[in-house]
Amino acid sequence: MNSSLVFRRFWCFNAATSSSSSSASSTLCFASNKKPLVFLGSPQVSATVLDALLNASTAPDSLFEVAAIVTQPPSRKSRGKKLMPSPLAQHALDRGFPSNLIFTPERAGEDAFLSNLRDLQPELCITAAYGNILPSKFLNIPTSGTVNIHPSLLPLYRGAAPVQRALQDGVKETGVSLAFTVRALDAGPVIARKRMEIEDQIKAPELLDLLFYEGSKLLIRELPSIFDGSAKVKAQPQDDFKATLAPKIASEESWLSFDEEAPVLHNKVRAFAGWPGTRAKVVIVDNKSGQDKITELKIITTKVCSRSNIQVNQADEITFIKPALVFPCGGGTALEVLEIQLPGKKVMSAAAFWNGVRGQKLKILSAAYVNDHLS
């Protein structure tokens, strides 16, 4: 095996092991008769699937063992900080998984990495939020193919942000799909699906956790059929005409516009709760001095206002009706904001924020305000 690749893979995890990684990896072998499986993932949520695989592999009647893990390269969490492994890599190390069997190629098509993968002779590769494109020369290696856990009801929401875009759209049902990986984006035949209703207040991080938990159970259930080849026979081709896309979220999308109706804003808050969050600018009006101060808020938790007696869209004024700040929105609707965060501060309740601005008025930073005061 390529010793230079081994050094690049592992030195950032544990420098003390870098000198011995080459010799250890050059003698990779698996004494048992179990089928070697390679798992690919990167964020913390994919650790749920890894745990399910590692736990299942220890069963006396297990057909497989986790031969290696592939994840994103280490990155710096902030300026000047040391390189840190991906959340999945750290989780695997914490569980005692050998560091010399954790691969971190920049791209899954690197020749040196593919050479190492071929040496493992994997029967199957499993992906769960890996975050890297798999080329044909990768997909040709595992005997039983590559299977992906995708948190949507394929062919709906193909792409990088299926859970976030589903919440943003306000759908009432979602699910998780187990599908063979092909070169086209999330377009492979579906082995199995699990449907789930979406609660009105659930946020993207919680829904992601839930879907990958259900996906891991689905995977363990279907592994025997994948290994014996019957999964390929029963897998259903996707209807490309019904496909919808879930493009990657951009940080610029985080701003809330209160010209939109409250349900739209509430869904966006839930969808972007993990990253990038949702932001709004409000105007604090000092009644004594008449001075205006523009403040940026991160909107953490909301609900659609159901009170019929609230007057909205009057001078863009934000009111407080315990326990929420009530923002007037488009179409005569209103959004209750229950938790907010000021820049550099911890998350606080709407009541705590309101107490801090007592004696002052709050207004939405509307286009009309900008034209009247800042032009």
BELSUL-V631846 format. One record per pair of residues at least 24 apart in sequence whose ideal C-beta (glycine too) atoms are under 7 Angstrom apart, sorted by sequence separation. I is the first residue (numbers start at 1). J is the second residue. D is the distance in whole Angstrom. If there is no record, write none. Layout:
BEGIN
i=I j=J d=D
i=I j=J d=D
END
This chain:
BEGIN
i=1 j=25 d=5
i=108 j=132 d=5
i=114 j=138 d=6
i=117 j=141 d=6
i=153 j=177 d=6
i=173 j=197 d=6
i=174 j=198 d=6
i=194 j=218 d=6
i=254 j=278 d=5
i=255 j=279 d=6
i=256 j=280 d=5
i=310 j=334 d=5
i=1 j=26 d=5
i=107 j=132 d=7
i=108 j=133 d=7
i=151 j=176 d=5
i=152 j=177 d=6
i=154 j=179 d=6
i=172 j=197 d=6
i=173 j=198 d=6
i=251 j=276 d=5
i=254 j=279 d=5
i=325 j=350 d=4
i=108 j=134 d=5
i=109 j=135 d=4
i=150 j=176 d=7
i=159 j=185 d=6
i=172 j=198 d=6
i=192 j=218 d=5
i=323 j=349 d=7
i=324 j=350 d=5
i=37 j=64 d=5
i=39 j=66 d=6
i=108 j=135 d=7
i=149 j=176 d=6
i=150 j=177 d=5
i=158 j=185 d=5
i=159 j=186 d=7
i=171 j=198 d=6
i=249 j=276 d=7
i=323 j=350 d=6
i=34 j=62 d=6
i=35 j=63 d=6
i=37 j=65 d=7
i=69 j=97 d=6
i=109 j=137 d=6
i=158 j=186 d=4
i=323 j=351 d=6
i=34 j=63 d=6
i=35 j=64 d=5
i=36 j=65 d=6
i=37 j=66 d=6
i=38 j=67 d=6
i=42 j=71 d=5
i=109 j=138 d=6
i=149 j=178 d=6
i=150 j=179 d=6
i=158 j=187 d=7
i=305 j=334 d=4
i=322 j=351 d=7
i=325 j=354 d=7
i=34 j=64 d=5
i=37 j=67 d=6
i=38 j=68 d=5
i=39 j=69 d=5
i=40 j=70 d=4
i=41 j=71 d=6
i=42 j=72 d=4
i=74 j=104 d=7
i=108 j=138 d=5
i=192 j=222 d=6
i=269 j=299 d=6
i=305 j=335 d=6
i=320 j=350 d=7
i=34 j=65 d=4
i=36 j=67 d=4
i=71 j=102 d=7
i=73 j=104 d=4
i=147 j=178 d=6
i=148 j=179 d=6
i=191 j=222 d=6
i=304 j=335 d=7
i=305 j=336 d=5
i=38 j=70 d=6
i=69 j=101 d=7
i=72 j=104 d=7
i=154 j=186 d=6
i=32 j=65 d=6
i=68 j=101 d=5
i=69 j=102 d=5
i=70 j=103 d=5
i=71 j=104 d=6
i=73 j=106 d=6
i=147 j=180 d=6
i=148 j=181 d=5
i=269 j=302 d=5
i=302 j=335 d=6
i=303 j=336 d=5
i=147 j=181 d=7
i=302 j=336 d=6
i=320 j=354 d=4
i=30 j=65 d=7
i=68 j=103 d=6
i=145 j=180 d=5
i=146 j=181 d=4
i=176 j=211 d=5
i=302 j=337 d=5
i=303 j=338 d=7
i=150 j=186 d=6
i=154 j=190 d=6
i=266 j=302 d=5
i=282 j=318 d=6
i=302 j=338 d=6
i=328 j=364 d=7
i=30 j=67 d=6
i=167 j=204 d=6
i=178 j=215 d=7
i=266 j=303 d=6
i=301 j=338 d=4
i=327 j=364 d=6
i=50 j=88 d=6
i=176 j=214 d=5
i=266 j=304 d=5
i=299 j=337 d=6
i=301 j=339 d=4
i=176 j=215 d=4
i=300 j=339 d=4
i=47 j=87 d=7
i=153 j=193 d=6
i=164 j=204 d=5
i=167 j=207 d=7
i=178 j=218 d=5
i=191 j=231 d=5
i=300 j=340 d=6
i=47 j=88 d=6
i=50 j=91 d=7
i=54 j=95 d=7
i=163 j=204 d=5
i=178 j=219 d=6
i=263 j=304 d=5
i=299 j=340 d=6
i=300 j=341 d=6
i=46 j=88 d=5
i=50 j=92 d=6
i=139 j=181 d=6
i=153 j=195 d=7
i=176 j=218 d=6
i=262 j=304 d=5
i=298 j=340 d=6
i=44 j=87 d=4
i=256 j=299 d=6
i=262 j=305 d=6
i=297 j=340 d=5
i=298 j=341 d=4
i=42 j=86 d=5
i=43 j=87 d=6
i=47 j=91 d=4
i=147 j=191 d=7
i=163 j=207 d=5
i=178 j=222 d=6
i=191 j=235 d=5
i=317 j=361 d=7
i=318 j=362 d=4
i=43 j=88 d=7
i=163 j=208 d=5
i=190 j=235 d=6
i=297 j=342 d=7
i=318 j=363 d=6
i=42 j=88 d=5
i=189 j=235 d=4
i=190 j=236 d=5
i=317 j=363 d=6
i=318 j=364 d=6
i=41 j=88 d=5
i=134 j=181 d=6
i=136 j=183 d=6
i=189 j=236 d=6
i=296 j=343 d=6
i=300 j=347 d=5
i=316 j=363 d=5
i=163 j=211 d=7
i=189 j=237 d=5
i=190 j=238 d=6
i=316 j=364 d=4
i=316 j=366 d=5
i=187 j=238 d=6
i=68 j=120 d=6
i=67 j=120 d=5
i=187 j=240 d=7
i=316 j=369 d=7
i=127 j=181 d=7
i=67 j=122 d=6
i=180 j=235 d=6
i=151 j=208 d=6
i=64 j=123 d=7
i=72 j=131 d=6
i=72 j=132 d=7
i=151 j=211 d=4
i=151 j=212 d=7
i=12 j=74 d=4
i=149 j=212 d=7
i=151 j=215 d=7
i=265 j=329 d=6
i=149 j=215 d=4
i=204 j=270 d=7
i=203 j=270 d=5
i=204 j=271 d=6
i=262 j=329 d=4
i=202 j=270 d=7
i=205 j=273 d=6
i=261 j=329 d=6
i=204 j=273 d=5
i=205 j=274 d=4
i=258 j=327 d=6
i=260 j=329 d=7
i=261 j=330 d=5
i=266 j=335 d=6
i=149 j=219 d=6
i=203 j=273 d=4
i=204 j=274 d=5
i=258 j=328 d=7
i=260 j=330 d=5
i=261 j=331 d=4
i=265 j=335 d=5
i=12 j=83 d=4
i=258 j=329 d=5
i=259 j=330 d=5
i=262 j=333 d=4
i=294 j=365 d=6
i=13 j=85 d=5
i=261 j=333 d=5
i=262 j=334 d=6
i=287 j=359 d=6
i=12 j=85 d=7
i=53 j=126 d=7
i=262 j=335 d=4
i=284 j=357 d=6
i=287 j=360 d=6
i=286 j=360 d=5
i=287 j=361 d=6
i=25 j=100 d=5
i=285 j=360 d=6
i=13 j=89 d=7
i=24 j=100 d=5
i=284 j=360 d=5
i=285 j=361 d=4
i=284 j=362 d=6
i=285 j=363 d=6
i=21 j=100 d=5
i=38 j=117 d=7
i=49 j=128 d=4
i=147 j=226 d=6
i=13 j=93 d=6
i=282 j=362 d=6
i=283 j=363 d=4
i=165 j=246 d=4
i=282 j=363 d=7
i=292 j=373 d=7
i=17 j=99 d=6
i=38 j=120 d=7
i=46 j=128 d=4
i=144 j=226 d=6
i=282 j=364 d=6
i=283 j=365 d=6
i=46 j=129 d=5
i=144 j=227 d=6
i=155 j=238 d=4
i=282 j=365 d=6
i=36 j=120 d=6
i=38 j=122 d=4
i=45 j=129 d=6
i=128 j=212 d=6
i=154 j=238 d=6
i=155 j=239 d=6
i=162 j=246 d=4
i=281 j=365 d=4
i=14 j=99 d=6
i=36 j=121 d=6
i=37 j=122 d=6
i=40 j=125 d=6
i=155 j=240 d=7
i=158 j=243 d=6
i=161 j=246 d=5
i=164 j=249 d=6
i=13 j=99 d=5
i=36 j=122 d=5
i=37 j=123 d=6
i=40 j=126 d=7
i=41 j=127 d=7
i=43 j=129 d=5
i=159 j=245 d=5
i=160 j=246 d=7
i=161 j=247 d=7
i=283 j=369 d=6
i=36 j=123 d=6
i=37 j=124 d=5
i=38 j=125 d=5
i=39 j=126 d=5
i=40 j=127 d=4
i=41 j=128 d=5
i=42 j=129 d=6
i=155 j=242 d=5
i=157 j=244 d=6
i=158 j=245 d=6
i=159 j=246 d=4
i=160 j=247 d=7
i=161 j=248 d=6
i=35 j=123 d=4
i=41 j=129 d=6
i=42 j=130 d=6
i=155 j=243 d=4
i=156 j=244 d=5
i=158 j=246 d=6
i=159 j=247 d=6
i=160 j=248 d=4
i=161 j=249 d=5
i=10 j=99 d=5
i=35 j=124 d=7
i=37 j=126 d=6
i=41 j=130 d=5
i=42 j=131 d=5
i=157 j=246 d=4
i=10 j=100 d=6
i=40 j=130 d=4
i=28 j=119 d=6
i=10 j=102 d=7
i=28 j=120 d=7
i=9 j=102 d=7
i=126 j=219 d=7
i=170 j=263 d=6
i=6 j=100 d=7
i=9 j=103 d=6
i=9 j=104 d=5
i=170 j=267 d=5
i=168 j=267 d=5
i=49 j=149 d=6
i=167 j=267 d=6
i=168 j=268 d=6
i=124 j=226 d=6
i=201 j=303 d=7
i=124 j=227 d=7
i=167 j=270 d=5
i=168 j=271 d=4
i=123 j=227 d=7
i=167 j=271 d=4
i=258 j=364 d=5
i=5 j=112 d=4
i=164 j=271 d=5
i=5 j=113 d=6
i=164 j=272 d=7
i=2 j=112 d=4
i=5 j=116 d=6
i=2 j=115 d=6
i=2 j=116 d=7
i=1 j=116 d=5
i=1 j=119 d=6
i=64 j=223 d=7
i=63 j=223 d=7
i=48 j=209 d=7
i=63 j=224 d=7
i=45 j=208 d=5
i=49 j=212 d=6
i=45 j=209 d=6
i=48 j=212 d=5
i=52 j=216 d=4
i=56 j=220 d=5
i=63 j=227 d=6
i=48 j=213 d=5
i=46 j=212 d=7
i=49 j=215 d=7
i=45 j=212 d=5
i=49 j=216 d=5
i=52 j=219 d=7
i=48 j=216 d=5
i=52 j=220 d=6
i=49 j=219 d=7
i=35 j=227 d=6
END
